[in-house]
Amino acid sequence: MANVYAKRPIVVVKGKGALVWDINGREYIDCGGSYGTCIVGHCHPKVVEAIKRQAERLISCHGSLYNDARSTLLEKIMHIAPKGLNKVFLSNSGAETVECAIKLARKYTGKPEIIAMIGAFHGKTMGALSATWDRKYRDPFKPLVPEFKHVPPDNLEKVREAISDRTAAIIVEPIRGEGGVRLPPPGFLEGLREICEEKGILLIFDEVQTGFGRTGRIFACEHWGVIPDILCLAKSVAGGLPIGVTLAKENVMVSLKVGEHTTTFGGNPVVCAAASAAIEVLIEENLPERAAVLGKYFKEKLEDLHSRHWIIREVRGLGLMLGVELRFDVLSVLTRALENGVIILDAGKNVLRFLPPLVIEKEHIDKVISILDVILEKEENERIRGSPTNQNA
């Protein structure tokens, strides 16, 4: 396999709920959720059953043919979609759903320019990468797609200054994930909506990471009462299987003509069956509300750690999308957490990112906090002494 992933030294072979087990049978609390894909938990019985049942009937069906599993999913998506977003394009990943959004914006408006935010992450395919900010992702692959501008985040005046008569759309993450789990200031998303309506340009929300209950609402944009023209979803939609969902207003989506944007595997029957089951679980088990309640509890516990550990600079986030900014590189903390049975992600060099399945139990959160408490104390003591931070916590 290509050496492109920052590997953790464990071999995971089984998962259930918010727990995974390695090849030696050791249990881990998964606060990474396979980078946010396991919203309903690893191997949820309803999702597993849907996959088995569909795999016995039909595994592959190209979009040129109608399919019942695909139709069922589209109906379920429409049932939960923000008002007015009533057309869907199905693909296979977050980057693909962003690519579709970019092409849609250009086709609908007839204009080429896309405005994105400094610090944004939208994917690593060429169009999505052009909207992404971090130089470590961009520089090796220049020249990128032209006509992309980046402006300071959370600054409506800078957005206004960047708009030209060539601007097609503004793309933004309601909460920046890879950029450090950063929430927008009050009025920012509402202001973007107003600017887009005033200037006649499209508003694209990238909810690949924030969508499907993660933040305590089905879609993060609901917290601010703002509906975009195009909404990008992926990661958690299909219970862990690869999917991308681009939602758009009908007048925007119909600008794409037959053959202009297709994908061989989009709307795969097995993936659609899994996604339908995942949506049912999301609603029936009231997982957005669970994310809100447990997210508040988790954040309070992290803030308690903040009050006792000077190494923590800030705790932030919404629902079960949480970030802890440290005063130093987080690598040692991530390593020690793994050694102690907890999988945590990073969001930049000095931010711990928590994206656990929404089915995580309070006892799991308490255990994570207890382990982090010990690790952070050890980190602080070693930094005070100036000793290496490579020992087990």
VOZA-509899 format. One record per residue (C-alpha): residue number from 1; residue in one letter; x negated, y, z negated. Coordinates in nm, 2 decimals, decimal comma. Example, Ala and Ser with C-alpha at 12.3 -4.5 7.8 and 13.67 -1.06 7.14 Angstrom:
<1; a; <-1,23; -0,45; -0,78>>;
<2; s; <-1,37; -0,11; -0,71>>;
This chain:
<1; m; <0,00; 0,00; 0,00>>;
<2; a; <-0,12; 0,35; 0,08>>;
<3; n; <-0,30; 0,51; -0,21>>;
<4; v; <-0,07; 0,81; -0,25>>;
<5; y; <0,09; 0,75; -0,59>>;
<6; a; <-0,05; 0,85; -0,92>>;
<7; k; <-0,02; 0,50; -1,07>>;
<8; r; <0,06; 0,41; -1,43>>;
<9; p; <-0,12; 0,09; -1,56>>;
<10; i; <0,19; -0,12; -1,60>>;
<11; v; <0,38; -0,37; -1,38>>;
<12; v; <0,75; -0,32; -1,43>>;
<13; v; <0,97; -0,63; -1,35>>;
<14; k; <1,30; -0,58; -1,52>>;
<15; g; <1,53; -0,30; -1,63>>;
<16; k; <1,86; -0,26; -1,82>>;
<17; g; <2,02; 0,07; -1,92>>;
<18; a; <1,75; 0,31; -2,03>>;
<19; l; <1,49; 0,03; -2,09>>;
<20; v; <1,24; -0,14; -1,86>>;
<21; w; <1,01; -0,44; -1,93>>;
<22; d; <0,66; -0,50; -1,79>>;
<23; i; <0,52; -0,83; -1,66>>;
<24; n; <0,41; -0,92; -2,01>>;
<25; g; <0,76; -0,87; -2,15>>;
<26; r; <0,68; -0,54; -2,33>>;
<27; e; <0,97; -0,30; -2,36>>;
<28; y; <0,96; 0,07; -2,26>>;
<29; i; <1,21; 0,35; -2,31>>;
<30; d; <1,24; 0,50; -1,96>>;
<31; c; <1,25; 0,88; -1,99>>;
<32; g; <1,16; 0,91; -1,62>>;
<33; g; <1,45; 0,71; -1,48>>;
<34; s; <1,25; 0,63; -1,17>>;
<35; y; <1,21; 1,00; -1,11>>;
<36; g; <1,58; 1,07; -1,19>>;
<37; t; <1,73; 0,80; -0,97>>;
<38; c; <1,88; 0,59; -1,24>>;
<39; i; <2,16; 0,81; -1,37>>;
<40; v; <2,39; 0,52; -1,45>>;
<41; g; <2,10; 0,32; -1,60>>;
<42; h; <1,89; 0,04; -1,46>>;
<43; c; <2,10; -0,25; -1,31>>;
<44; h; <2,44; -0,13; -1,42>>;
<45; p; <2,67; -0,44; -1,39>>;
<46; k; <2,92; -0,26; -1,17>>;
<47; v; <2,65; -0,14; -0,93>>;
<48; v; <2,49; -0,49; -0,93>>;
<49; e; <2,82; -0,65; -0,85>>;
<50; a; <2,90; -0,41; -0,57>>;
<51; i; <2,56; -0,47; -0,41>>;
<52; k; <2,60; -0,85; -0,43>>;
<53; r; <2,96; -0,84; -0,29>>;
<54; q; <2,87; -0,62; 0,00>>;
<55; a; <2,55; -0,80; 0,08>>;
<56; e; <2,76; -1,12; 0,13>>;
<57; r; <2,99; -0,94; 0,38>>;
<58; l; <2,77; -0,70; 0,58>>;
<59; i; <2,43; -0,56; 0,53>>;
<60; s; <2,37; -0,33; 0,82>>;
<61; c; <2,61; -0,11; 1,03>>;
<62; h; <2,49; 0,18; 1,24>>;
<63; g; <2,67; 0,51; 1,22>>;
<64; s; <2,80; 0,46; 1,58>>;
<65; l; <3,04; 0,21; 1,43>>;
<66; y; <3,30; 0,27; 1,17>>;
<67; n; <3,26; 0,08; 0,84>>;
<68; d; <3,49; 0,04; 0,54>>;
<69; a; <3,22; 0,07; 0,27>>;
<70; r; <3,11; 0,40; 0,43>>;
<71; s; <3,46; 0,53; 0,45>>;
<72; t; <3,53; 0,44; 0,08>>;
<73; l; <3,21; 0,63; -0,02>>;
<74; l; <3,31; 0,94; 0,18>>;
<75; e; <3,65; 0,94; 0,01>>;
<76; k; <3,49; 0,92; -0,34>>;
<77; i; <3,24; 1,20; -0,25>>;
<78; m; <3,52; 1,42; -0,14>>;
<79; h; <3,70; 1,36; -0,47>>;
<80; i; <3,42; 1,51; -0,67>>;
<81; a; <3,27; 1,75; -0,42>>;
<82; p; <3,28; 2,13; -0,49>>;
<83; k; <3,58; 2,29; -0,33>>;
<84; g; <3,53; 2,37; 0,04>>;
<85; l; <3,24; 2,13; 0,09>>;
<86; n; <3,43; 1,88; 0,29>>;
<87; k; <3,20; 1,75; 0,55>>;
<88; v; <2,92; 1,50; 0,48>>;
<89; f; <2,60; 1,37; 0,65>>;
<90; l; <2,45; 1,05; 0,50>>;
<91; s; <2,08; 0,99; 0,51>>;
<92; n; <1,82; 0,81; 0,30>>;
<93; s; <1,63; 1,05; 0,07>>;
<94; g; <1,62; 1,39; -0,08>>;
<95; a; <1,37; 1,52; 0,18>>;
<96; e; <1,61; 1,40; 0,46>>;
<97; t; <1,90; 1,58; 0,31>>;
<98; v; <1,70; 1,90; 0,30>>;
<99; e; <1,59; 1,85; 0,66>>;
<100; c; <1,95; 1,83; 0,76>>;
<101; a; <2,03; 2,15; 0,57>>;
<102; i; <1,76; 2,34; 0,74>>;
<103; k; <1,87; 2,22; 1,09>>;
<104; l; <2,23; 2,30; 1,00>>;
<105; a; <2,14; 2,65; 0,89>>;
<106; r; <1,95; 2,72; 1,21>>;
<107; k; <2,21; 2,56; 1,44>>;
<108; y; <2,51; 2,74; 1,28>>;
<109; t; <2,35; 3,08; 1,26>>;
<110; g; <2,14; 3,07; 1,57>>;
<111; k; <1,86; 3,22; 1,35>>;
<112; p; <1,53; 3,06; 1,25>>;
<113; e; <1,42; 3,21; 0,92>>;
<114; i; <1,46; 3,03; 0,59>>;
<115; i; <1,39; 3,20; 0,25>>;
<116; a; <1,27; 2,98; -0,03>>;
<117; m; <1,14; 3,04; -0,38>>;
<118; i; <0,78; 3,05; -0,51>>;
<119; g; <0,75; 2,74; -0,73>>;
<120; a; <1,01; 2,55; -0,54>>;
<121; f; <1,00; 2,18; -0,44>>;
<122; h; <1,22; 2,05; -0,17>>;
<123; g; <1,03; 1,74; -0,04>>;
<124; k; <0,73; 1,64; 0,17>>;
<125; t; <0,86; 1,59; 0,52>>;
<126; m; <0,76; 1,88; 0,75>>;
<127; g; <1,07; 2,09; 0,72>>;
<128; a; <1,12; 2,03; 0,35>>;
<129; l; <0,75; 2,08; 0,29>>;
<130; s; <0,77; 2,41; 0,46>>;
<131; a; <1,03; 2,52; 0,20>>;
<132; t; <0,81; 2,37; -0,08>>;
<133; w; <0,57; 2,61; -0,25>>;
<134; d; <0,28; 2,42; -0,40>>;
<135; r; <-0,04; 2,45; -0,20>>;
<136; k; <-0,16; 2,10; -0,30>>;
<137; y; <0,13; 1,96; -0,09>>;
<138; r; <0,12; 2,22; 0,19>>;
<139; d; <-0,24; 2,29; 0,27>>;
<140; p; <-0,35; 1,95; 0,41>>;
<141; f; <-0,07; 1,95; 0,67>>;
<142; k; <-0,08; 2,31; 0,81>>;
<143; p; <0,04; 2,45; 1,04>>;
<144; l; <0,38; 2,38; 0,89>>;
<145; v; <0,72; 2,47; 1,04>>;
<146; p; <0,72; 2,84; 1,11>>;
<147; e; <0,97; 3,11; 0,99>>;
<148; f; <0,97; 3,02; 0,62>>;
<149; k; <0,93; 3,29; 0,36>>;
<150; h; <0,87; 3,25; -0,01>>;
<151; v; <0,98; 3,51; -0,27>>;
<152; p; <0,94; 3,53; -0,64>>;
<153; p; <1,20; 3,33; -0,82>>;
<154; d; <1,48; 3,48; -1,02>>;
<155; n; <1,43; 3,82; -0,85>>;
<156; l; <1,73; 3,94; -0,65>>;
<157; e; <1,56; 4,26; -0,53>>;
<158; k; <1,27; 4,06; -0,38>>;
<159; v; <1,53; 3,83; -0,21>>;
<160; r; <1,70; 4,14; -0,05>>;
<161; e; <1,36; 4,27; 0,07>>;
<162; a; <1,28; 3,95; 0,24>>;
<163; i; <1,60; 3,92; 0,44>>;
<164; s; <1,57; 4,02; 0,80>>;
<165; d; <1,80; 4,00; 1,11>>;
<166; r; <1,63; 3,66; 1,17>>;
<167; t; <1,73; 3,51; 0,84>>;
<168; a; <1,95; 3,20; 0,86>>;
<169; a; <1,97; 3,08; 0,49>>;
<170; i; <1,83; 3,10; 0,14>>;
<171; i; <1,75; 2,76; -0,02>>;
<172; v; <1,72; 2,73; -0,39>>;
<173; e; <1,72; 2,47; -0,67>>;
<174; p; <1,97; 2,57; -0,94>>;
<175; i; <1,72; 2,44; -1,19>>;
<176; r; <1,36; 2,41; -1,07>>;
<177; g; <1,25; 2,05; -1,15>>;
<178; e; <0,90; 2,00; -1,01>>;
<179; g; <0,83; 2,36; -1,09>>;
<180; g; <0,85; 2,31; -1,46>>;
<181; v; <1,23; 2,25; -1,55>>;
<182; r; <1,31; 2,62; -1,53>>;
<183; l; <1,67; 2,76; -1,55>>;
<184; p; <1,77; 3,07; -1,36>>;
<185; p; <1,84; 3,39; -1,56>>;
<186; p; <2,20; 3,50; -1,60>>;
<187; g; <2,35; 3,64; -1,28>>;
<188; f; <2,08; 3,51; -1,04>>;
<189; l; <2,27; 3,24; -0,86>>;
<190; e; <2,59; 3,46; -0,86>>;
<191; g; <2,38; 3,73; -0,71>>;
<192; l; <2,24; 3,51; -0,44>>;
<193; r; <2,60; 3,42; -0,35>>;
<194; e; <2,69; 3,78; -0,32>>;
<195; i; <2,39; 3,87; -0,11>>;
<196; c; <2,45; 3,58; 0,13>>;
<197; e; <2,81; 3,68; 0,18>>;
<198; e; <2,71; 4,04; 0,23>>;
<199; k; <2,44; 3,96; 0,48>>;
<200; g; <2,62; 3,68; 0,66>>;
<201; i; <2,36; 3,41; 0,58>>;
<202; l; <2,40; 3,06; 0,43>>;
<203; l; <2,33; 2,96; 0,08>>;
<204; i; <2,17; 2,61; 0,03>>;
<205; f; <2,16; 2,45; -0,31>>;
<206; d; <1,91; 2,17; -0,35>>;
<207; e; <2,06; 1,95; -0,62>>;
<208; v; <1,86; 1,64; -0,54>>;
<209; q; <1,74; 1,63; -0,90>>;
<210; t; <2,02; 1,82; -1,08>>;
<211; g; <2,32; 1,66; -0,92>>;
<212; f; <2,55; 1,38; -1,03>>;
<213; g; <2,59; 1,46; -1,40>>;
<214; r; <2,22; 1,52; -1,49>>;
<215; t; <2,28; 1,86; -1,65>>;
<216; g; <2,61; 1,80; -1,82>>;
<217; r; <2,83; 1,88; -1,52>>;
<218; i; <2,87; 1,67; -1,20>>;
<219; f; <2,68; 1,94; -1,01>>;
<220; a; <2,46; 2,19; -1,18>>;
<221; c; <2,61; 2,48; -0,98>>;
<222; e; <2,93; 2,43; -1,18>>;
<223; h; <2,76; 2,58; -1,48>>;
<224; w; <2,74; 2,92; -1,29>>;
<225; g; <3,07; 2,88; -1,09>>;
<226; v; <2,88; 2,92; -0,76>>;
<227; i; <2,96; 2,71; -0,46>>;
<228; p; <2,69; 2,70; -0,18>>;
<229; d; <2,76; 2,67; 0,19>>;
<230; i; <2,54; 2,35; 0,20>>;
<231; l; <2,46; 2,12; -0,09>>;
<232; c; <2,18; 1,86; -0,09>>;
<233; l; <2,21; 1,55; -0,30>>;
<234; a; <2,01; 1,23; -0,33>>;
<235; k; <1,81; 1,05; -0,61>>;
<236; s; <2,09; 0,92; -0,84>>;
<237; v; <2,38; 0,90; -0,60>>;
<238; a; <2,35; 0,52; -0,53>>;
<239; g; <2,26; 0,39; -0,87>>;
<240; g; <1,89; 0,35; -0,77>>;
<241; l; <1,91; 0,27; -0,40>>;
<242; p; <1,78; 0,52; -0,14>>;
<243; i; <2,04; 0,77; -0,02>>;
<244; g; <2,07; 1,13; 0,09>>;
<245; v; <2,39; 1,33; 0,10>>;
<246; t; <2,42; 1,67; 0,27>>;
<247; l; <2,76; 1,84; 0,20>>;
<248; a; <2,86; 2,14; 0,39>>;
<249; k; <3,16; 2,36; 0,48>>;
<250; e; <3,34; 2,22; 0,78>>;
<251; n; <3,27; 2,52; 1,00>>;
<252; v; <2,90; 2,48; 0,93>>;
<253; m; <2,88; 2,10; 0,98>>;
<254; v; <3,07; 2,10; 1,30>>;
<255; s; <2,80; 2,32; 1,46>>;
<256; l; <2,60; 1,99; 1,50>>;
<257; k; <2,70; 1,81; 1,82>>;
<258; v; <2,69; 1,44; 1,89>>;
<259; g; <2,33; 1,31; 1,90>>;
<260; e; <2,17; 1,63; 1,76>>;
<261; h; <2,10; 1,49; 1,41>>;
<262; t; <2,13; 1,11; 1,33>>;
<263; t; <1,95; 0,85; 1,13>>;
<264; t; <1,94; 0,47; 1,18>>;
<265; f; <2,00; 0,37; 0,82>>;
<266; g; <2,23; 0,65; 0,71>>;
<267; g; <2,55; 0,52; 0,56>>;
<268; n; <2,42; 0,17; 0,52>>;
<269; p; <2,70; -0,05; 0,39>>;
<270; v; <2,51; -0,20; 0,09>>;
<271; v; <2,39; 0,15; -0,02>>;
<272; c; <2,74; 0,29; 0,03>>;
<273; a; <2,89; 0,02; -0,19>>;
<274; a; <2,63; 0,09; -0,46>>;
<275; a; <2,70; 0,46; -0,44>>;
<276; s; <3,08; 0,41; -0,47>>;
<277; a; <3,03; 0,19; -0,78>>;
<278; a; <2,79; 0,45; -0,92>>;
<279; i; <3,05; 0,73; -0,87>>;
<280; e; <3,31; 0,51; -1,05>>;
<281; v; <3,07; 0,46; -1,34>>;
<282; l; <2,99; 0,83; -1,35>>;
<283; i; <3,36; 0,92; -1,39>>;
<284; e; <3,49; 0,62; -1,59>>;
<285; e; <3,21; 0,64; -1,85>>;
<286; n; <3,22; 1,02; -1,85>>;
<287; l; <2,85; 1,04; -1,81>>;
<288; p; <2,83; 1,42; -1,74>>;
<289; e; <2,98; 1,48; -2,09>>;
<290; r; <2,75; 1,22; -2,23>>;
<291; a; <2,46; 1,41; -2,07>>;
<292; a; <2,58; 1,73; -2,23>>;
<293; v; <2,61; 1,59; -2,58>>;
<294; l; <2,30; 1,37; -2,58>>;
<295; g; <2,10; 1,64; -2,40>>;
<296; k; <2,19; 1,89; -2,67>>;
<297; y; <2,08; 1,64; -2,93>>;
<298; f; <1,76; 1,56; -2,75>>;
<299; k; <1,67; 1,93; -2,70>>;
<300; e; <1,73; 2,01; -3,06>>;
<301; k; <1,50; 1,73; -3,16>>;
<302; l; <1,23; 1,86; -2,92>>;
<303; e; <1,28; 2,21; -3,06>>;
<304; d; <1,22; 2,07; -3,40>>;
<305; l; <0,89; 1,93; -3,27>>;
<306; h; <0,82; 2,27; -3,13>>;
<307; s; <0,86; 2,43; -3,48>>;
<308; r; <0,60; 2,19; -3,62>>;
<309; h; <0,35; 2,16; -3,34>>;
<310; w; <0,15; 2,46; -3,22>>;
<311; i; <0,05; 2,26; -2,91>>;
<312; i; <0,41; 2,31; -2,77>>;
<313; r; <0,47; 2,65; -2,60>>;
<314; e; <0,84; 2,61; -2,50>>;
<315; v; <1,13; 2,36; -2,48>>;
<316; r; <1,38; 2,42; -2,20>>;
<317; g; <1,64; 2,24; -1,99>>;
<318; l; <2,00; 2,16; -1,96>>;
<319; g; <2,18; 1,83; -2,03>>;
<320; l; <1,94; 1,54; -1,98>>;
<321; m; <1,70; 1,74; -1,77>>;
<322; l; <1,45; 1,86; -2,02>>;
<323; g; <1,10; 2,01; -2,01>>;
<324; v; <0,84; 2,06; -2,28>>;
<325; e; <0,57; 2,30; -2,19>>;
<326; l; <0,24; 2,24; -2,37>>;
<327; r; <-0,06; 2,47; -2,42>>;
<328; f; <-0,28; 2,21; -2,25>>;
<329; d; <-0,28; 1,95; -1,98>>;
<330; v; <-0,02; 1,68; -2,05>>;
<331; l; <-0,21; 1,38; -1,90>>;
<332; s; <-0,33; 1,26; -2,24>>;
<333; v; <0,02; 1,28; -2,39>>;
<334; l; <0,16; 1,09; -2,09>>;
<335; t; <-0,10; 0,82; -2,13>>;
<336; r; <-0,05; 0,78; -2,50>>;
<337; a; <0,33; 0,78; -2,47>>;
<338; l; <0,30; 0,49; -2,22>>;
<339; e; <0,07; 0,30; -2,46>>;
<340; n; <0,34; 0,34; -2,72>>;
<341; g; <0,63; 0,22; -2,50>>;
<342; v; <0,77; 0,55; -2,36>>;
<343; i; <0,76; 0,65; -1,99>>;
<344; i; <0,76; 1,03; -1,95>>;
<345; l; <0,71; 1,24; -1,63>>;
<346; d; <0,51; 1,56; -1,57>>;
<347; a; <0,63; 1,88; -1,40>>;
<348; g; <0,31; 2,05; -1,33>>;
<349; k; <-0,01; 2,02; -1,53>>;
<350; n; <0,12; 2,13; -1,86>>;
<351; v; <0,49; 2,03; -1,87>>;
<352; l; <0,65; 1,71; -1,99>>;
<353; r; <0,96; 1,62; -1,80>>;
<354; f; <1,24; 1,40; -1,93>>;
<355; l; <1,49; 1,26; -1,68>>;
<356; p; <1,63; 0,95; -1,86>>;
<357; p; <1,93; 0,75; -1,75>>;
<358; l; <2,25; 0,91; -1,89>>;
<359; v; <2,33; 0,59; -2,07>>;
<360; i; <2,03; 0,64; -2,30>>;
<361; e; <2,12; 0,57; -2,66>>;
<362; k; <2,07; 0,81; -2,95>>;
<363; e; <1,84; 0,56; -3,12>>;
<364; h; <1,62; 0,56; -2,81>>;
<365; i; <1,59; 0,94; -2,83>>;
<366; d; <1,50; 0,92; -3,20>>;
<367; k; <1,23; 0,67; -3,12>>;
<368; v; <1,09; 0,89; -2,84>>;
<369; i; <1,08; 1,19; -3,08>>;
<370; s; <0,91; 0,98; -3,35>>;
<371; i; <0,64; 0,86; -3,11>>;
<372; l; <0,59; 1,21; -2,97>>;
<373; d; <0,55; 1,35; -3,32>>;
<374; v; <0,26; 1,12; -3,39>>;
<375; i; <0,10; 1,18; -3,05>>;
<376; l; <0,12; 1,56; -3,07>>;
<377; e; <-0,02; 1,56; -3,42>>;
<378; k; <-0,32; 1,35; -3,30>>;
<379; e; <-0,36; 1,58; -3,00>>;
<380; e; <-0,37; 1,88; -3,22>>;
<381; n; <-0,61; 1,73; -3,47>>;
<382; e; <-0,85; 1,63; -3,20>>;
<383; r; <-0,84; 1,97; -3,03>>;
<384; i; <-0,91; 2,14; -3,36>>;
<385; r; <-1,21; 1,90; -3,41>>;
<386; g; <-1,31; 1,93; -3,05>>;
<387; s; <-1,31; 1,55; -3,01>>;
<388; p; <-1,21; 1,35; -2,70>>;
<389; t; <-0,84; 1,27; -2,66>>;
<390; n; <-0,86; 0,93; -2,51>>;
<391; q; <-0,79; 0,71; -2,81>>;
<392; n; <-0,46; 0,53; -2,87>>;
<393; a; <-0,20; 0,72; -3,08>>;
